[in-house]
Amino acid sequence: MITAESASLQLYLDRHLGEAESVHLAAGRALLFTAPCPDKDGPNEDAAAAIALGEGSGILTVADGFGGHPGGAEAAAIAVRAIAESVHDVDSSVDDLRALIMDGFDRANGSVLGLGIGAATTLAVLEIAGRRVRPYHVGDSEILVVGQRGRLKWRTVSHSPVGYAVQAGLVDEVEAMNHAERHLVSNMVGSADMRIEVGPLLDLAARDTVLMASDGLFDNLVIGDIVEAIRKGPLDRAIARLAGEARTRMSAPGDDQPSKPDDLTIVGYRLDP
């Protein structure tokens, strides 16, 4: 886990593979889980961090380095560090925090491009200011806000041909999960044409849950199952249940169930009672 004082991301990943890490952040608590693809010999190319910025604010991030490209794990780590470094000296101004997050995306993009090896990564960021949050993202790592009764209050749109097709109603979720172009991403950190999508400032209700995850989750579980798993019960159990179901699906899929082995990162956040 990265904090504003320490950029030991790789240490976090090495020591906590397959375990959820609990972090008190701003006005709530976050759970971070990351694990490599089952039976994978290479490194986990996902990265995640909780960045504390004082009593009332903080940042959560998820990055998913592109598999099949050189330097995927390095690109994801660079992206998360860039956000942490950019917001390190933030004051209490929400407007300043938004500008610094945007600067962090730009820093990440320049650094990944500077590797000169074709590396790329997604990057999803959640700004937390008191009881309000704002999502930012590049790529297909997603951010959801779910109410206790299961209402999906917010969902980012994946920057991919299939993601846009789902948004437009051209394909449904099941068709999308089995689409031949599911793996294609049209917007990435590590591109001269990177575009940062900034969501609205959202007020969290007392029992809302924010979920951030790499596509290792969304390629294996349908959104209804994800929402049902996280909408109630203790956050640590909800994240553990999601991670367990996704990894089981990757290793031993049932009949007519999606199964795409991949690195898996899940971050959950709720306000304190």
Residue frames relative to the residue before (quaternion, step in Angstrom):
aa qw qx qy qz dx dy dz
M 1.0000 0.0000 0.0000 0.0000 0.00 0.00 0.00
I 0.3088 -0.7207 0.5892 0.1953 3.55 -1.02 0.83
T 0.0735 -0.7310 0.6716 0.0958 3.55 -1.15 0.64
A 0.6823 -0.4744 0.3360 0.4434 3.58 -1.24 0.12
E 0.7072 0.4544 -0.2671 0.4712 3.58 1.18 -0.47
S 0.8035 0.2144 -0.0835 0.5490 3.60 1.15 -0.46
A 0.1952 -0.7951 0.5669 0.0910 3.57 -0.84 1.00
S 0.2916 0.7925 -0.4842 0.2292 3.57 0.98 0.90
L 0.0286 0.8524 -0.5203 0.0447 3.56 0.83 1.02
Q 0.6932 0.4804 -0.3028 0.4437 3.58 0.76 -0.96
L 0.5926 0.5547 -0.3588 0.4609 3.57 1.12 -0.63
Y 0.6308 0.5250 -0.3259 0.4693 3.57 0.99 -0.83
L 0.6943 0.4778 -0.2954 0.4498 3.58 0.78 -0.98
D 0.6657 0.5159 -0.3131 0.4388 3.57 0.92 -0.85
R 0.7538 0.4269 -0.2235 0.4467 3.58 0.91 -0.88
H 0.7958 0.3287 -0.1453 0.4874 3.57 1.09 -0.58
L 0.2401 0.7766 -0.5477 0.1982 3.59 1.07 0.52
G 0.8381 0.1816 -0.1470 0.4930 3.54 -0.83 1.01
E 0.6848 0.4172 -0.2893 0.5228 3.61 1.23 0.12
A 0.3991 -0.6956 0.5406 0.2542 3.56 -1.14 0.64
E 0.2176 -0.7683 0.5942 0.0968 3.56 -1.02 0.89
S 0.2410 -0.7797 0.5663 0.1153 3.58 -0.79 1.06
V 0.0203 -0.8021 0.5948 -0.0484 3.56 -0.91 1.02
H 0.3005 -0.7068 0.6051 0.2099 3.59 -0.92 0.88
L 0.0600 0.8126 -0.5650 0.1296 3.54 -0.67 1.14
A 0.8333 -0.0245 -0.0283 0.5516 3.57 -0.82 1.08
A 0.7958 -0.2749 0.2118 0.4962 3.59 -0.76 -1.02
G 0.7594 0.3491 -0.1940 0.5137 3.57 1.17 0.32
R 0.4739 -0.6379 0.5229 0.3083 3.52 -1.28 -0.52
A 0.1918 -0.7718 0.5998 0.0881 3.53 -1.07 0.84
L 0.1756 -0.7333 0.6461 0.1181 3.53 -1.27 0.62
L 0.0833 -0.8001 0.5938 0.0179 3.57 -0.78 1.05
F 0.0085 -0.7839 0.6196 -0.0386 3.55 -0.90 1.03
T 0.1328 0.7731 -0.6177 0.0562 3.56 -1.03 0.76
A 0.0600 0.7841 -0.6133 0.0744 3.55 -1.06 0.81
P 0.5005 -0.6610 0.4610 0.3164 3.60 -1.08 0.65
C 0.6786 -0.4576 0.3881 0.4236 3.50 -1.33 0.26
P 0.5347 -0.6288 0.4451 0.3473 3.63 -0.88 0.82
D 0.8496 0.1078 -0.1215 0.5018 3.55 -1.03 0.93
K 0.4464 0.6824 -0.4632 0.3472 3.60 1.17 0.48
D 0.3589 -0.7511 0.5175 0.1980 3.57 -0.91 0.91
G 0.6790 0.5059 -0.2907 0.4455 3.59 1.08 -0.69
P 0.7034 -0.4718 0.3263 0.4196 3.58 -1.30 0.00
N 0.5617 -0.5281 0.5059 0.3868 3.51 -1.35 0.28
E 0.2140 -0.8149 0.5292 0.1001 3.59 -0.60 1.12
D 0.5353 0.5641 -0.4233 0.4647 3.58 1.29 0.37
A 0.0667 -0.7676 0.6346 0.0601 3.55 -1.29 0.38
A 0.0069 -0.7892 0.6141 -0.0043 3.57 -1.16 0.60
A 0.0006 -0.8094 0.5870 -0.0147 3.56 -1.17 0.55
A 0.1909 -0.7005 0.6690 0.1591 3.51 -1.37 0.46
I 0.0998 -0.8109 0.5766 -0.0002 3.56 -0.70 1.12
A 0.2299 -0.7932 0.5533 0.1088 3.58 -0.42 1.24
L 0.0704 -0.8090 0.5835 -0.0055 3.56 -0.90 1.00
G 0.7668 -0.2579 0.1512 0.5681 3.58 1.03 0.73
E 0.7625 -0.4111 0.2488 0.4332 3.56 -1.32 0.05
G 0.8200 0.3376 -0.1462 0.4384 3.58 0.86 -0.90
S 0.7870 0.2852 -0.1532 0.5252 3.60 1.16 -0.15
G 0.0923 0.7859 -0.6074 0.0700 3.52 -1.29 0.40
I 0.3240 -0.7213 0.5851 0.1800 3.53 -1.38 0.11
L 0.0904 -0.7404 0.6608 0.0835 3.53 -1.20 0.72
T 0.0429 -0.8139 0.5795 -0.0011 3.58 -0.96 0.82
V 0.0473 -0.7415 0.6673 0.0506 3.51 -1.32 0.55
A 0.0027 0.7821 -0.6229 0.0167 3.58 -0.96 0.90
D 0.1352 -0.7839 0.6049 0.0368 3.55 -1.05 0.84
G 0.2787 -0.7806 0.5415 0.1406 3.56 -0.27 1.30
F 0.5232 -0.6750 0.4244 0.3009 3.54 -0.93 0.91
G 0.3445 -0.7188 0.5704 0.1982 3.52 -0.81 1.06
G 0.7383 0.3659 -0.2859 0.4892 3.55 -1.04 0.70
H 0.6660 0.4055 -0.2984 0.5505 3.56 1.31 -0.12
P 0.5208 -0.6121 0.4675 0.3682 3.62 -1.07 0.52
G 0.8405 0.2503 -0.1502 0.4564 3.57 -1.12 0.63
G 0.2495 0.8006 -0.5173 0.1711 3.61 1.09 0.52
A 0.6734 0.4840 -0.2982 0.4727 3.59 0.87 -0.91
E 0.6478 0.5129 -0.3173 0.4655 3.59 0.98 -0.80
A 0.6456 0.5247 -0.3243 0.4502 3.59 0.94 -0.83
A 0.6565 0.5046 -0.3164 0.4630 3.61 0.93 -0.85
A 0.6607 0.4994 -0.3079 0.4682 3.59 0.95 -0.86
I 0.6275 0.5335 -0.3288 0.4621 3.59 0.99 -0.82
A 0.6660 0.5238 -0.3116 0.4301 3.58 0.88 -0.94
V 0.6897 0.4680 -0.2895 0.4706 3.58 0.87 -0.91
R 0.6354 0.5171 -0.3320 0.4676 3.60 0.99 -0.76
A 0.6310 0.5481 -0.3419 0.4296 3.58 0.97 -0.80
I 0.6361 0.5048 -0.3286 0.4823 3.59 1.02 -0.75
A 0.6617 0.5144 -0.3095 0.4492 3.60 0.87 -0.93
E 0.6826 0.4849 -0.2901 0.4634 3.56 0.91 -0.89
S 0.6618 0.5283 -0.3176 0.4266 3.58 0.96 -0.79
V 0.7615 0.3821 -0.2075 0.4806 3.60 0.94 -0.85
H 0.3462 0.7951 -0.4583 0.1948 3.60 1.28 -0.04
D 0.8018 0.2982 -0.1351 0.5000 3.60 0.88 -0.92
V 0.2717 0.7948 -0.5084 0.1897 3.58 1.16 0.49
D 0.2999 -0.7082 0.5973 0.2277 3.59 -1.18 0.56
S 0.7539 -0.4152 0.2626 0.4362 3.61 -1.17 -0.35
S 0.5203 0.6664 -0.4074 0.3453 3.60 1.23 -0.07
V 0.4191 -0.7035 0.5148 0.2538 3.58 -0.75 1.06
D 0.6319 0.5380 -0.3415 0.4411 3.59 0.98 -0.80
D 0.6377 0.5146 -0.3253 0.4719 3.59 1.01 -0.77
L 0.6469 0.5232 -0.3238 0.4504 3.59 0.95 -0.83
R 0.6366 0.5182 -0.3346 0.4629 3.58 0.93 -0.82
A 0.6664 0.4983 -0.3095 0.4602 3.61 0.89 -0.90
L 0.6728 0.4965 -0.3048 0.4560 3.58 0.97 -0.80
I 0.6122 0.5278 -0.3526 0.4714 3.59 1.07 -0.65
M 0.6419 0.5102 -0.3215 0.4735 3.57 0.94 -0.85
D 0.6316 0.5197 -0.3247 0.4749 3.56 1.04 -0.79
G 0.6297 0.5428 -0.3325 0.4452 3.59 1.04 -0.75
F 0.6176 0.5217 -0.3404 0.4801 3.58 1.03 -0.74
D 0.6726 0.4957 -0.3042 0.4576 3.58 0.89 -0.90
R 0.6286 0.5230 -0.3304 0.4714 3.57 1.02 -0.78
A 0.6490 0.5234 -0.3128 0.4550 3.55 0.94 -0.93
N 0.6674 0.5078 -0.3087 0.4487 3.55 0.88 -0.93
G 0.6663 0.5011 -0.3068 0.4591 3.58 0.91 -0.88
S 0.6760 0.4990 -0.3009 0.4511 3.58 0.96 -0.84
V 0.6621 0.4864 -0.3158 0.4747 3.59 0.97 -0.80
L 0.6262 0.5121 -0.3323 0.4849 3.59 1.00 -0.76
G 0.6572 0.5485 -0.3027 0.4191 3.56 1.03 -0.83
L 0.5238 0.6214 -0.4229 0.4008 3.58 1.20 -0.29
G 0.2552 -0.8268 0.4682 0.1793 3.56 1.19 -0.60
I 0.6129 0.5624 -0.3478 0.4325 3.60 1.18 0.47
G 0.5859 -0.6045 0.3677 0.3951 3.59 1.23 0.20
A 0.3604 0.7447 -0.4892 0.2762 3.59 1.23 0.37
A 0.0223 0.7872 -0.6156 0.0276 3.57 -1.20 0.54
T 0.0378 -0.7915 0.6098 0.0125 3.54 -1.26 0.43
T 0.4354 -0.5996 0.5771 0.3433 3.52 -1.32 0.25
L 0.0417 -0.7807 0.6193 0.0724 3.58 -1.30 0.16
A 0.0127 -0.7730 0.6336 -0.0302 3.55 -0.75 1.13
V 0.0591 -0.8033 0.5922 -0.0202 3.57 -0.88 0.99
L 0.1345 -0.7606 0.6295 0.0846 3.55 -1.07 0.81
E 0.2279 -0.7474 0.6145 0.1086 3.54 -0.75 1.13
I 0.0903 -0.7900 0.6059 0.0253 3.59 -0.84 1.01
A 0.0599 0.7773 -0.6212 0.0796 3.57 -0.76 1.10
G 0.8000 -0.1273 0.0361 0.5852 3.56 -0.09 1.28
R 0.7801 -0.2615 0.2334 0.5183 3.56 -0.68 -1.14
R 0.6222 0.5227 -0.3369 0.4755 3.57 1.26 0.30
V 0.1141 -0.7876 0.6037 0.0469 3.55 -1.14 0.71
R 0.0932 -0.7662 0.6301 0.0855 3.54 -1.26 0.44
P 0.2800 -0.7743 0.5442 0.1607 3.62 -0.82 1.00
Y 0.0680 -0.7361 0.6721 0.0430 3.53 -1.27 0.65
H 0.1605 0.8167 -0.5516 0.0545 3.62 -0.97 0.60
V 0.1154 -0.7112 0.6886 0.0818 3.45 -1.46 0.47
G 0.7844 0.2992 -0.2181 0.4977 3.60 -0.68 1.02
D 0.6431 -0.5673 0.3813 0.3453 3.57 -1.23 -0.44
S 0.3972 0.6213 -0.5480 0.3950 3.60 1.11 0.60
E 0.2545 -0.8400 0.4724 0.0808 3.58 -0.65 1.13
I 0.1981 -0.7299 0.6406 0.1325 3.53 -1.39 0.39
L 0.0568 -0.7869 0.6144 -0.0015 3.57 -0.89 1.03
V 0.1181 -0.7243 0.6673 0.1272 3.54 -1.29 0.49
V 0.0533 -0.8284 0.5549 -0.0542 3.55 -0.56 1.25
G 0.3533 -0.7267 0.5519 0.2063 3.58 -0.96 0.89
Q 0.6823 -0.5090 0.3362 0.4030 3.56 -1.26 0.43
R 0.6965 0.4608 -0.2747 0.4766 3.60 1.06 -0.66
G 0.6273 -0.5846 0.3220 0.4012 3.56 1.27 0.16
R 0.4586 0.6727 -0.4709 0.3397 3.59 1.21 0.16
L 0.3369 -0.7256 0.5661 0.1990 3.56 -0.89 0.97
K 0.1901 -0.8383 0.5055 0.0749 3.57 -0.17 1.30
W 0.7934 -0.0404 0.0309 0.6065 3.58 1.16 -0.53
R 0.0722 0.7665 -0.6373 0.0340 3.54 -1.15 0.70
T 0.4037 -0.6965 0.5353 0.2556 3.54 -0.85 0.93
V 0.3991 -0.6857 0.5548 0.2504 3.56 -1.24 0.47
S 0.4422 -0.7027 0.4899 0.2658 3.57 -0.72 1.05
H 0.3749 -0.7186 0.5435 0.2186 3.55 -0.94 0.91
S 0.4664 0.6260 -0.4698 0.4122 3.52 0.31 1.31
P 0.6401 -0.5204 0.3794 0.4189 3.60 -1.14 0.41
V 0.6793 0.4766 -0.2962 0.4729 3.57 0.93 -0.85
G 0.6278 0.5424 -0.3369 0.4452 3.60 1.00 -0.77
Y 0.6700 0.4781 -0.2962 0.4846 3.57 0.96 -0.82
A 0.6276 0.5357 -0.3377 0.4529 3.59 1.06 -0.69
V 0.6266 0.5169 -0.3311 0.4801 3.59 1.05 -0.74
Q 0.6493 0.5253 -0.3138 0.4517 3.57 0.92 -0.92
A 0.7129 0.4531 -0.2479 0.4744 3.57 1.00 -0.83
G 0.4975 -0.6788 0.4151 0.3457 3.59 1.26 -0.14
L 0.4327 0.7200 -0.4450 0.3103 3.57 1.24 0.33
V 0.7680 0.0848 -0.0688 0.6310 3.58 1.19 -0.53
D 0.4020 -0.6932 0.5302 0.2770 3.58 -1.14 0.53
E 0.7401 -0.4478 0.2673 0.4246 3.55 -1.29 0.20
V 0.6600 0.5033 -0.3186 0.4579 3.59 0.91 -0.85
E 0.6399 0.5071 -0.3238 0.4782 3.59 0.98 -0.82
A 0.6469 0.5351 -0.3188 0.4399 3.57 0.99 -0.84
M 0.6672 0.5193 -0.3076 0.4365 3.58 0.94 -0.85
N 0.7477 0.3540 -0.2017 0.5243 3.57 1.19 -0.50
H 0.4002 0.7422 -0.4572 0.2829 3.58 1.29 0.17
A 0.5589 -0.6375 0.4253 0.3168 3.58 -1.03 0.82
E 0.7409 0.3736 -0.2175 0.5139 3.60 1.16 -0.56
R 0.2438 0.8055 -0.5051 0.1914 3.59 1.22 0.44
H 0.6973 0.5038 -0.2755 0.4289 3.60 1.00 -0.81
L 0.5734 0.6138 -0.3863 0.3810 3.61 1.18 -0.33
V 0.0893 -0.7714 0.6295 0.0248 3.58 -1.02 0.93
S 0.2730 -0.8190 0.4929 0.1089 3.57 -0.75 1.07
N 0.7586 0.2374 -0.1483 0.5883 3.61 1.25 -0.08
M 0.1049 0.8303 -0.5270 0.1480 3.58 -0.57 1.10
V 0.4674 -0.5862 0.5675 0.3403 3.52 -1.34 0.34
G 0.6778 0.3881 -0.3284 0.5311 3.53 -0.58 1.20
S 0.6400 0.4761 -0.3122 0.5160 3.55 1.28 0.50
A 0.5103 -0.6441 0.4766 0.3124 3.56 -1.03 0.76
D 0.7198 0.4189 -0.2340 0.5016 3.59 1.23 -0.45
M 0.2426 0.8059 -0.5134 0.1678 3.62 1.19 0.36
R 0.0878 -0.7801 0.6190 0.0259 3.55 -1.02 0.90
I 0.2648 -0.7666 0.5688 0.1370 3.58 -0.80 1.05
E 0.1790 -0.7718 0.6004 0.1085 3.58 -0.75 1.01
V 0.1404 -0.7973 0.5863 0.0293 3.56 -0.72 1.14
G 0.2721 -0.7811 0.5445 0.1396 3.56 -0.73 1.07
P 0.6667 -0.5021 0.3657 0.4119 3.58 -1.30 0.02
L 0.5241 -0.5674 0.5179 0.3676 3.54 -1.34 0.23
L 0.1221 -0.8350 0.5366 0.0010 3.58 -0.48 1.25
D 0.3350 -0.7156 0.5768 0.2073 3.57 -1.01 0.84
L 0.2726 -0.7672 0.5601 0.1531 3.57 -0.78 1.05
A 0.3458 -0.6937 0.5924 0.2198 3.55 -1.01 0.86
A 0.7395 -0.4700 0.2554 0.4086 3.54 -1.27 0.46
R 0.8100 0.2538 -0.1221 0.5143 3.62 0.91 -0.80
D 0.3374 0.7253 -0.5219 0.2963 3.58 1.14 0.51
T 0.1807 -0.7545 0.6194 0.1201 3.55 -1.24 0.54
V 0.2053 -0.7340 0.6335 0.1334 3.54 -1.01 0.89
L 0.0713 -0.7847 0.6154 0.0225 3.56 -0.93 0.93
M 0.0334 -0.7530 0.6571 0.0126 3.55 -1.01 0.93
A 0.1308 0.8134 -0.5568 0.1059 3.60 -0.90 0.79
S 0.4898 -0.6078 0.5359 0.3216 3.50 -1.31 0.43
D 0.6709 -0.5311 0.3279 0.4005 3.58 -1.23 0.28
G 0.4428 0.6737 -0.4662 0.3642 3.58 1.23 0.04
L 0.6559 0.4683 -0.3053 0.5073 3.57 1.20 -0.47
F 0.7581 0.4300 -0.2300 0.4329 3.58 0.65 -1.12
D 0.6265 0.5165 -0.3482 0.4686 3.61 1.24 -0.25
N 0.7488 0.4001 -0.2082 0.4856 3.58 1.27 -0.23
L 0.7736 0.2220 -0.1407 0.5766 3.59 1.19 -0.43
V 0.4393 -0.6789 0.5160 0.2827 3.59 -0.98 0.81
I 0.6609 -0.5590 0.3297 0.3769 3.55 -1.15 0.66
G 0.6130 0.5620 -0.3550 0.4270 3.61 1.02 -0.70
D 0.6654 0.4861 -0.3004 0.4803 3.59 0.98 -0.82
I 0.6327 0.5295 -0.3312 0.4579 3.59 1.04 -0.76
V 0.6654 0.5007 -0.2997 0.4656 3.58 0.88 -0.95
E 0.6618 0.5112 -0.3134 0.4500 3.58 0.89 -0.89
A 0.6643 0.5231 -0.3076 0.4364 3.58 1.01 -0.78
I 0.7906 0.3611 -0.1771 0.4617 3.60 0.95 -0.79
R 0.5554 0.6718 -0.3922 0.2938 3.61 1.13 -0.35
K 0.8105 0.1085 -0.0407 0.5742 3.63 1.10 -0.43
G 0.6784 0.4658 -0.3683 0.4326 3.53 -1.32 0.27
P 0.6931 -0.4642 0.3346 0.4384 3.60 -1.25 0.26
L 0.5629 -0.6424 0.4040 0.3276 3.56 -0.98 0.88
D 0.6450 0.5313 -0.3411 0.4305 3.59 0.94 -0.79
R 0.6616 0.4874 -0.3107 0.4777 3.59 1.01 -0.75
A 0.6286 0.5434 -0.3381 0.4420 3.58 1.02 -0.76
I 0.6770 0.4768 -0.2956 0.4764 3.59 0.89 -0.92
A 0.6463 0.5168 -0.3235 0.4589 3.59 0.96 -0.83
R 0.6461 0.5193 -0.3205 0.4584 3.58 1.01 -0.81
L 0.6488 0.5139 -0.3120 0.4665 3.58 0.95 -0.87
A 0.6732 0.4980 -0.2991 0.4576 3.57 0.85 -1.00
G 0.6665 0.5123 -0.3064 0.4465 3.57 0.93 -0.88
E 0.6669 0.4967 -0.3045 0.4645 3.57 0.94 -0.87
A 0.6643 0.5058 -0.3138 0.4521 3.59 0.93 -0.85
R 0.7002 0.4624 -0.2834 0.4643 3.58 0.87 -0.89
T 0.5965 0.5336 -0.3627 0.4773 3.59 1.13 -0.55
R 0.6433 0.5213 -0.3146 0.4642 3.56 0.98 -0.86
M 0.6410 0.5274 -0.3253 0.4530 3.60 1.01 -0.79
S 0.7550 0.4166 -0.2093 0.4611 3.58 0.93 -0.92
A 0.8169 0.0472 0.0221 0.5744 3.58 0.99 -0.81
P 0.0723 -0.8382 0.5396 0.0334 3.60 0.35 1.17
G 0.4047 -0.6827 0.5482 0.2638 3.54 -1.20 0.58
D 0.7199 -0.4158 0.3149 0.4579 3.56 -1.30 -0.03
D 0.8634 0.0593 -0.0773 0.4950 3.55 -0.99 0.94
Q 0.5193 0.6074 -0.4348 0.4151 3.58 1.14 0.60
P 0.5024 -0.6392 0.4695 0.3443 3.61 -0.99 0.67
S 0.0408 0.7853 -0.6165 0.0398 3.57 -1.08 0.67
K 0.1621 0.7704 -0.5977 0.1515 3.55 -0.55 1.20
P 0.2814 -0.7779 0.5347 0.1729 3.61 -0.13 1.21
D 0.1895 0.7709 -0.5766 0.1931 3.57 -0.83 1.01
D 0.6050 -0.4748 0.4603 0.4435 3.55 -1.32 0.13
L 0.1575 -0.8047 0.5704 0.0484 3.57 -1.07 0.75
T 0.0686 0.7735 -0.6272 0.0606 3.55 -0.84 1.03
I 0.0146 -0.7875 0.6145 -0.0458 3.55 -0.90 1.04
V 0.0295 -0.7748 0.6315 0.0020 3.56 -0.95 0.92
G 0.0633 -0.7976 0.5996 0.0190 3.58 -0.83 1.00
Y 0.0494 -0.8029 0.5941 0.0074 3.57 -1.10 0.67
R 0.0418 0.7667 -0.6398 0.0338 3.54 -1.09 0.87
L 0.5361 -0.5896 0.4958 0.3453 3.54 -1.24 0.51
D 0.5412 -0.5762 0.4853 0.3736 3.57 -1.19 0.47
P 0.5883 -0.5731 0.4205 0.3855 3.62 -1.09 0.59
